[in-house]
Amino acid sequence: MNAAEEWKHWTDSRTAAVSAPHGPLALTGTHWLGPEPAELPGLPGRWSASDGAVRLRATAADGITLKGADGPVDGETELRPDTSPDADLAALGEVLLVPIEREGESALRVFDPRSPAREAFAGIAVYPYAPEWAVRAVFTPFGAESDQVVLVPNADGRERPLAVAGRIAFTLAGEPHTLTVSGSGAGLSGVIADATSGQTTYRFRFVSLPAPDAEGRTVLDFNRAYLPPCAFADHFVCPFPPPGNRLTVAVEAGEKQVLSR
């Protein structure tokens, strides 16, 4: 399989993932919780947060089930968030209920396969594949004494810390550029904007890079620049690009916009 064929497989996989029954398009709400039990729109039971977990008080008649349980919740139970290695999932029929934790705050996410966004989805607009947009890059990590967390605005209007691991240096159209990146699994990831952002593309995009070799060499393939989750649903918390990650060039590669019927 050549590079163009691999890219086509990647774009098809992206479309399938975002349009899955409980994919990003299905998110209809992120409900931040306090210590006092409260009702949530469209959901039975009463929900609260305590010690980094989501708590639910419900009766069997409410019909809320926990993954792996024999029957519906009847009484009070605790749901471990997505940051836990033993995270819990709940469901109300085909609606998936996912407890999350972000910077010490707990919330419940609601994924409904019948969401208007999922039903209206018509694909992801992408630029044609162009090999010149895959450029060599060199990663320079921040030293252990200067590991950084930068405060950046998020899509919900709040500022949150973003852990960053170092910078990549590369050349586009004969001009040198740098981007601040984070560690992501075995590789790297970045949040970027460019001269197309908010025009022909969404207001910012994400990029992923393979793990650098011993000399810091890796590849930045803008053909695989992809839309953040908040491009598909307003209820995601996505970080904006950190300082220095707004390129002046027009990166006419990768995903552009969500298409609707």
C-alpha positions in Angstrom: 0.0 0.0 0.0 1.5 3.3 -1.0 1.3 6.6 0.9 -1.8 7.8 -1.0 -3.6 4.6 -0.4 -2.7 4.6 3.3 -4.0 8.2 3.5 -7.3 7.1 1.8 -7.7 4.3 4.3 -7.0 6.8 7.1 -9.7 9.2 5.8 -12.2 6.4 5.5 -11.4 5.3 9.1 -11.9 8.8 10.4 -15.3 9.1 8.8 -16.4 5.7 10.3 -15.1 6.6 13.7 -16.8 10.0 14.0 -20.1 8.7 12.7 -20.1 5.6 14.9 -23.3 5.2 17.1 -21.4 6.6 20.1 -18.8 8.6 18.2 -18.2 12.4 18.5 -21.3 13.2 16.5 -23.5 11.5 19.0 -22.5 13.7 22.0 -25.5 15.7 23.0 -24.3 17.1 26.4 -21.5 17.4 28.9 -23.0 18.1 32.3 -20.6 19.4 35.0 -21.6 18.1 38.4 -21.5 19.5 41.9 -21.6 17.9 45.4 -25.4 18.2 45.7 -27.5 15.6 43.8 -29.4 17.2 40.9 -31.5 16.2 37.9 -30.0 16.4 34.5 -31.9 17.4 31.3 -33.6 14.3 29.7 -32.1 11.8 32.2 -33.7 10.1 35.2 -32.1 9.8 38.5 -30.1 12.4 40.5 -26.4 13.0 39.7 -23.5 14.5 41.7 -19.7 14.5 42.1 -17.7 13.3 45.0 -13.9 12.6 45.4 -13.3 12.6 41.7 -16.2 10.2 40.9 -19.7 10.6 39.6 -22.5 9.5 41.9 -25.9 8.3 40.8 -29.0 7.9 42.9 -31.7 6.0 40.9 -34.4 3.3 41.1 -34.8 0.2 39.0 -37.7 1.8 37.2 -35.4 4.5 35.9 -33.8 1.9 33.7 -30.1 3.0 34.0 -27.7 0.1 33.7 -24.0 -0.2 34.4 -21.6 -2.0 32.1 -21.1 -5.5 33.5 -24.1 -5.3 35.9 -26.9 -7.8 35.9 -29.7 -5.3 36.2 -30.5 -1.6 36.5 -29.2 0.6 39.2 -31.5 0.5 42.3 -30.1 2.9 45.0 -26.9 4.8 45.0 -23.8 3.9 43.1 -20.4 5.4 42.2 -19.1 5.7 38.6 -15.3 5.9 38.1 -14.4 8.5 35.4 -12.5 8.1 32.1 -9.2 9.0 33.8 -9.4 5.8 35.9 -7.9 2.5 34.6 -11.2 0.9 35.7 -13.5 3.5 34.2 -17.3 2.8 34.4 -19.9 3.2 31.7 -23.7 3.5 32.1 -26.5 3.4 29.6 -30.1 4.3 29.3 -31.3 2.1 26.5 -29.1 3.0 23.5 -27.9 6.2 25.1 -24.4 5.9 26.5 -23.5 7.8 29.7 -19.8 8.4 30.3 -18.4 9.9 33.5 -15.3 12.1 32.9 -12.9 14.1 35.1 -11.0 17.2 34.0 -8.6 19.1 36.3 -10.4 17.8 39.4 -14.0 18.5 38.1 -16.4 15.7 37.2 -19.0 15.6 34.5 -21.4 13.2 32.7 -21.3 13.0 28.9 -24.4 11.8 27.0 -23.9 10.1 23.7 -27.2 9.6 21.8 -27.0 7.7 18.4 -30.1 9.7 17.4 -28.5 13.1 17.8 -29.3 15.7 15.1 -25.7 16.1 14.3 -25.2 12.4 13.6 -28.3 12.2 11.5 -27.3 15.2 9.4 -23.7 14.1 8.9 -22.6 13.9 5.2 -18.9 13.4 5.6 -15.7 15.3 6.2 -14.4 17.7 3.5 -10.7 17.1 2.9 -8.0 18.5 0.7 -6.6 16.1 -2.0 -3.6 14.1 -0.9 -0.3 15.9 -1.8 3.0 14.3 -0.8 4.8 17.6 -0.5 2.8 18.3 2.7 4.6 15.5 4.5 7.7 17.2 5.7 10.7 16.1 7.8 10.8 17.5 11.3 13.2 17.5 14.2 11.9 17.3 17.8 13.7 19.0 20.7 12.3 18.1 24.1 12.1 20.5 26.9 14.6 19.5 29.6 13.3 17.6 32.7 14.0 20.8 34.7 11.7 22.8 32.3 8.8 20.4 31.6 6.0 22.8 30.8 2.3 23.2 31.2 0.9 26.1 29.3 -2.5 27.7 30.1 -4.6 27.8 26.9 -8.3 28.8 26.2 -10.6 25.8 25.5 -13.6 25.5 23.2 -16.0 26.0 26.2 -14.5 29.4 27.0 -12.4 28.3 30.0 -8.7 28.2 30.3 -7.0 24.9 31.1 -3.4 23.7 31.4 -2.0 21.9 28.4 1.1 19.7 29.0 3.7 20.2 26.3 6.8 18.1 25.7 9.0 20.2 23.4 9.1 21.7 19.9 9.4 20.4 16.4 11.3 22.4 13.7 10.6 22.0 10.0 10.6 23.8 6.7 7.6 24.8 4.6 7.9 26.6 1.2 11.6 27.3 2.0 10.7 29.0 5.4 11.6 27.6 8.8 8.8 27.0 11.3 8.4 25.6 14.8 5.4 24.1 16.7 5.0 23.3 20.4 3.9 19.7 20.8 2.7 17.3 23.5 3.5 13.7 24.1 0.8 11.3 22.8 1.3 7.6 23.5 4.5 6.6 21.8 4.4 9.7 19.5 3.7 13.4 19.5 0.6 15.6 19.0 0.0 19.3 18.4 -2.8 21.8 18.2 -2.4 24.1 15.2 -3.9 26.9 13.3 -2.8 28.4 10.0 -3.9 30.9 7.3 -6.9 28.6 6.3 -8.3 28.4 9.8 -11.7 29.9 10.1 -11.8 30.3 6.4 -11.6 27.1 4.3 -10.9 25.0 7.4 -12.2 24.7 10.9 -10.8 27.3 13.4 -8.0 24.9 14.5 -6.9 21.4 13.9 -4.9 18.6 15.5 -1.8 16.8 14.1 -0.1 13.6 15.2 3.6 12.6 14.6 5.4 9.3 14.9 7.8 8.9 17.8 11.1 10.7 17.0 14.2 8.6 16.5 17.3 8.9 18.7 18.3 12.1 16.9 14.8 13.6 17.2 13.9 13.0 13.6 10.2 12.5 12.7 7.7 13.3 10.0 4.9 16.0 10.1 2.3 15.0 7.6 -0.2 17.8 7.2 -2.3 15.5 4.9 -3.4 14.0 8.2 -4.3 17.2 10.0 -7.6 16.4 11.5 -10.6 18.2 13.0 -10.9 18.3 16.8 -13.9 16.6 18.5 -15.5 20.0 19.1 -15.9 20.4 15.3 -18.4 17.6 15.5 -20.2 18.5 18.8 -20.3 21.7 20.8 -20.1 19.8 24.1 -16.4 18.7 23.8 -13.6 20.5 25.7 -10.9 21.0 23.1 -7.7 23.1 23.7 -6.9 26.0 21.3 -3.4 26.2 19.8 -0.8 27.3 22.4 1.3 30.4 21.7 3.4 30.1 18.6 1.3 27.4 17.0 -0.5 29.7 14.5 1.3 29.4 11.2 1.2 32.3 8.8 1.2 29.9 5.8 -2.0 28.4 4.3 -1.8 24.7 5.1 -4.0 23.4 2.3 -3.9 19.8 3.4 -5.8 17.5 5.7 -9.4 17.7 6.9 -11.3 20.9 6.3 -14.9 21.0 7.6 -17.8 18.8 8.7 -20.3 18.3 5.9 -24.0 18.3 6.7 -27.1 17.2 4.6 
